Amino acid sequence: MGKATGFLEYVRMDNADVPIEERICNYEEFHRPLNVVERQKQGARCMNCGVPFCQSAMVLNGMVTGCPLHNLVPEWNDQIYRGHFDHGYARLAKTSNFPEFTGRVCPALCEKACINGEDSDPVTIHDNELFLIETAFVNGTVKPRVPRVRSGRRVAVIGSGPSGLAVADTLNHRGHQVTVFERDEAVGGLLRFGIPNMKLDKRVIDRRQKLMEAEGVVFRCNTNIGKDGDVTPELLKKEYDAIVLACGARRARTLPGVDPQKIGGVYYAVDFLGSTTRALAKAKGHGIKDLEEAGGYISAKGKNVVVVGGGDTGNDCIGTCIRHGCASVTALEMMPQPPKERAENNPWPEWPKVLKVDYGHQEAIHVFGKDPRVYSTTVKEVHTDAKGNIAEIETVRVRFKDGKMVEEEGSEEVLPCELLLIAAGFTGCESYVSDAFGVSVTNRGRIETELDHYAASERGIFTAGDMHRGSSLVVWAITEGRQCAQEVDRYLMGYSELVES
């Protein structure tokens, strides 16, 4: 343990945010790192607990608390305090393939389990992690690690989201030759096209891709296996010793009676967010004018926007709409508003079911003077204009009784709406992929495997990430990718020296 009394001497200090009035004028990342001296104090706040819940990933009351990757948090917090940043990075890299991703977009399950959080503020584990990886890149500590010996085995990974990248990275370092196939024009999956630039700068993904390519991983984009092109499942089965399906759970949940294919101005959230990302990539800039000059994106400028869904994606839609220059934004959430503080039946170290005010909500409050979220409410009807474009929506308040949603009579309300974004989650993988490879799928739209395993019903085919687990967090996708890689390695070699996450 570094400073035995650090948690008593130093208060929690998060990375500072760019003021709202400045950050909503561009699509740049807006978290400003602390100076090195202050970061070391934050590392000193770690108590080096005898039982570190932060790295446990325990299931309590049906919810996971602690890091699924089992990151060695107390060890690298101690190294930060001592100024041994290279050693800290070495301990971090032992369990995490991509700390630069989780250090930006993870909701920090580790912090929710930090014992400091029982009576005061938890350690800034999330920010400390990002500090270590970015410092390692700046100092040149992160270098290509090319395997000295190749196994002669070839693996095809379908999908380049966080799980596919984790599979590829882990198996490549084991010595297998890995090719990653991606249907989009660039690597990253939802990291690139489902998370806005101000939350995850796409240059961070490009940097990791270049590193993996230098280490021997091959990436093939614009290759939609199972749907078109010369690369067929049959060809992959013939040329590769194992195939990993890591295509995500991209089948979006719909709203009853609301079809984006038939009503103008209605879009799924990921399509909306992805269109802005693509326009910014075309513009090669991060400013509002860069986006507008590039064009070709789904614009919220001057429109009354309604977002259906209260999760991270809904929040990202709010932040993006504000940067577009929307006239208003309302977010509908079917569930009741959670409490501002932990309820008695939700004690530490359980995941805290409390009200979260994220960056998009903060920005909406600043611009429009109120929190955009409306709870216990959903869309009842959509009204269109003469051209078939959405003009307004009728909402209704709802409650849950015996597990079923019940409308409250007389609670209907009409809202102007020229842009409706559906951020209601996903219902499973797209069937054309599973059909093409002939693998079994569960009734929840996931590739079927044995419990806690990753081998699909067809020999030599494996799966990982949202396609296997269902829609979840980036940290879980990376965890699944690492665990799947171990199972693939054992299948190829008859044993595995990979360490299980």
Rosetta blueprint (number, residue, H / E / L):
1 M L
2 G L
3 K L
4 A L
5 T L
6 G H
7 F H
8 L H
9 E H
10 Y L
11 V L
12 R L
13 M L
14 D L
15 N L
16 A E
17 D E
18 V L
19 P L
20 I H
21 E H
22 E H
23 R H
24 I L
25 C L
26 N E
27 Y L
28 E L
29 E L
30 F L
31 H E
32 R E
33 P L
34 L L
35 N L
36 V H
37 V H
38 E H
39 R H
40 Q H
41 K H
42 Q H
43 G H
44 A H
45 R L
46 C L
47 M L
48 N L
49 C L
50 G L
51 V L
52 P L
53 F H
54 C H
55 Q H
56 S L
57 A L
58 M E
59 V E
60 L E
61 N L
62 G L
63 M E
64 V E
65 T E
66 G L
67 C L
68 P L
69 L L
70 H L
71 N L
72 L L
73 V H
74 P H
75 E H
76 W H
77 N H
78 D H
79 Q H
80 I H
81 Y H
82 R H
83 G L
84 H L
85 F H
86 D H
87 H H
88 G H
89 Y H
90 A H
91 R H
92 L H
93 A H
94 K H
95 T H
96 S L
97 N L
98 F L
99 P H
100 E H
101 F H
102 T H
103 G H
104 R H
105 V H
106 C L
107 P L
108 A L
109 L H
110 C H
111 E H
112 K H
113 A L
114 C L
115 I H
116 N H
117 G H
118 E H
119 D L
120 S L
121 D L
122 P L
123 V L
124 T L
125 I H
126 H H
127 D H
128 N H
129 E H
130 L H
131 F H
132 L H
133 I H
134 E H
135 T H
136 A H
137 F H
138 V H
139 N L
140 G L
141 T L
142 V L
143 K L
144 P L
145 R L
146 V L
147 P L
148 R L
149 V L
150 R L
151 S L
152 G L
153 R L
154 R E
155 V E
156 A E
157 V E
158 I E
159 G L
160 S L
161 G L
162 P H
163 S H
164 G H
165 L H
166 A H
167 V H
168 A H
169 D H
170 T H
171 L H
172 N H
173 H H
174 R H
175 G L
176 H L
177 Q E
178 V E
179 T E
180 V E
181 F E
182 E L
183 R L
184 D L
185 E L
186 A L
187 V L
188 G L
189 G L
190 L H
191 L H
192 R H
193 F H
194 G L
195 I L
196 P L
197 N L
198 M L
199 K L
200 L L
201 D L
202 K H
203 R H
204 V H
205 I H
206 D H
207 R H
208 R H
209 Q H
210 K H
211 L H
212 M H
213 E H
214 A H
215 E L
216 G L
217 V L
218 V E
219 F E
220 R E
221 C L
222 N L
223 T L
224 N L
225 I L
226 G L
227 K L
228 D L
229 G L
230 D L
231 V L
232 T L
233 P H
234 E H
235 L H
236 L H
237 K H
238 K H
239 E H
240 Y L
241 D L
242 A E
243 I E
244 V E
245 L E
246 A L
247 C L
248 G L
249 A L
250 R L
251 R L
252 A E
253 R L
254 T L
255 L E
256 P L
257 G L
258 V E
259 D L
260 P L
261 Q L
262 K L
263 I L
264 G E
265 G L
266 V E
267 Y E
268 Y E
269 A H
270 V H
271 D H
272 F H
273 L H
274 G H
275 S H
276 T H
277 T H
278 R H
279 A H
280 L H
281 A H
282 K H
283 A H
284 K L
285 G L
286 H L
287 G E
288 I H
289 K H
290 D H
291 L H
292 E H
293 E H
294 A H
295 G L
296 G L
297 Y L
298 I L
299 S L
300 A L
301 K L
302 G L
303 K L
304 N E
305 V E
306 V E
307 V E
308 V E
309 G L
310 G L
311 G L
312 D H
313 T H
314 G H
315 N H
316 D H
317 C H
318 I H
319 G H
320 T H
321 C H
322 I H
323 R H
324 H H
325 G L
326 C L
327 A L
328 S E
329 V E
330 T E
331 A E
332 L E
333 E E
334 M L
335 M L
336 P L
337 Q L
338 P L
339 P L
340 K L
341 E L
342 R L
343 A L
344 E L
345 N L
346 N L
347 P L
348 W L
349 P L
350 E L
351 W L
352 P L
353 K L
354 V L
355 L L
356 K L
357 V L
358 D L
359 Y H
360 G H
361 H H
362 Q H
363 E H
364 A H
365 I H
366 H H
367 V H
368 F H
369 G L
370 K L
371 D L
372 P L
373 R E
374 V E
375 Y E
376 S L
377 T E
378 T E
379 V E
380 K E
381 E E
382 V E
383 H E
384 T E
385 D L
386 A L
387 K L
388 G L
389 N E
390 I E
391 A E
392 E E
393 I E
394 E E
395 T E
396 V E
397 R E
398 V E
399 R E
400 F E
401 K E
402 D L
403 G L
404 K E
405 M E
406 V E
407 E E
408 E L
409 E L
410 G L
411 S L
412 E L
413 E E
414 V E
415 L E
416 P E
417 C L
418 E L
419 L E
420 L E
421 L E
422 I E
423 A L
424 A L
425 G L
426 F E
427 T L
428 G L
429 C L
430 E L
431 S H
432 Y H
433 V H
434 S H
435 D H
436 A H
437 F H
438 G L
439 V L
440 S L
441 V E
442 T L
443 N L
444 R L
445 G L
446 R L
447 I E
448 E L
449 T L
450 E L
451 L L
452 D L
453 H L
454 Y L
455 A E
456 A L
457 S L
458 E L
459 R L
460 G L
461 I E
462 F E
463 T E
464 A L
465 G L
466 D H
467 M H
468 H H
469 R H
470 G L
471 S L
472 S L
473 L L
474 V H
475 V H
476 W H
477 A H
478 I H
479 T H
480 E H
481 G H
482 R H
483 Q H
484 C H
485 A H
486 Q H
487 E H
488 V H
489 D H
490 R H
491 Y H
492 L H
493 M H
494 G L
495 Y L
496 S L
497 E L
498 L L
499 V L
500 E L
501 S L
